[in-house]
Amino acid sequence: MRESEFWANVDWVFGERGVSMAQDLVLATLDERSVLQAVNDGVDPQRVWDAVCENMGFPENYRYLHRIKPDERER
């Protein structure tokens, strides 16, 4: 996953709350960093996205949203 795909996923899932979520959500699986800090520190975007998905309890297919055409995605 590219960083741009990561942010596209954040926008699709969280909408205008996405930036706030990325700043505020601190995860143990990201070494107690916020989502934004982890991305800025160079953590693989797929690893960060997987951590978000796991924390939020999203369905497995959300881990691969960047591979699904937007018009074929299910919420």
C-alpha positions, 0 to 999 in steps of 0.5 A: 500500500502506498501512503496515498492509498492509505490516506484515500482509505482513511478518507473513504472510511472516516470522512472528514473525521479521518485527520482527527482520528489519525492524530488522536488514535494511539495504538500499542501495536504502533509502539504507542504512537498515533496513526499520524505519527506512525505514518510520519515516522515511516512505518509501512502504511499497510501495517498502520492501516492493518492496526487501525482495522484491527482496533476498530473491528473492521471486516477483513476486506477493509484491510485491502480497500485500496485494491477494490474499486470504489464503486465495488466497495461495501460499507 
